[in-house]
Amino acid sequence: MASEHEPIIAKLREDLLALNARAGAIQDRADRENRDLDVSEEVEVDSIFAEFKRVESEIDRRTRLAG
């Protein structure tokens, strides 16, 4: 049964890395321009963080089911 979840968990972990990279790129751009995030960037980063949290929860759930 664990083998059924492992590829999905691996994909979800890749998704976390991609989400982190997206948020980091937004912050890096603002940092390079020596400014705070603007409102639209804050909204986007908050949305990315919410998705990150959702994916983490899914990984946790699938890990528990696999265990």
N, C-alpha and C positions, 0 to 999 in steps of 0.2 A: 504493500500500500504506500509506503514511503516513497517508492520510486515514481509513483504517479505525481506526487507533489514537487519533487526535486526540480524538474525542468521549469515548472511554473515559478517556484521560489527563486531560482537562479535568474529568470527573466525579470521578476519583480525587483531583485537586487540591482540589476542593470538599470531598471527604470529609476531607482533611487539615485544612482550615480548621475544619470542624465538630468534629473530634476535638480540635483545639487549643482551641476555644472551650469544649468540655465540661470539659477538664482545667483550663482557666483559671477557669471558674466555680466549680469545687470549691475551688481554691486561694483564689480571691477571697472565698468565703464564710468560709473559715477565717481569712483575714486580717482581714476585717471583725469577726469575733468574737474577734480577738486571741489566736488559738490555733494550735497545730500541727494538721496533718491527723490525724484519728483513724484507727484501723486500717482500718476499712472504706473510708474515703476514700483512704488510701494504696493499698489493693488496687485500687480503682476507677481511680485515676490510673495505677498501674502497668499495668493492663489496657489503658487508653487509649493509653499510650505504646507498648505492644507492638503494638497495632493500627496505630498511626501508623507504626511501623517497617515493618510488613508492607505497608502501602499505599505507603510510599516505595519499597520494593523493587519492588513491582509497577509503579510509575511508571517507575522506572529500567529495568526489563526491557522494558516497552512502548516507551519512548523509544528504546532501542537497536534494537529490532526495526523501529521506524518509520524510523530513520535510515539 
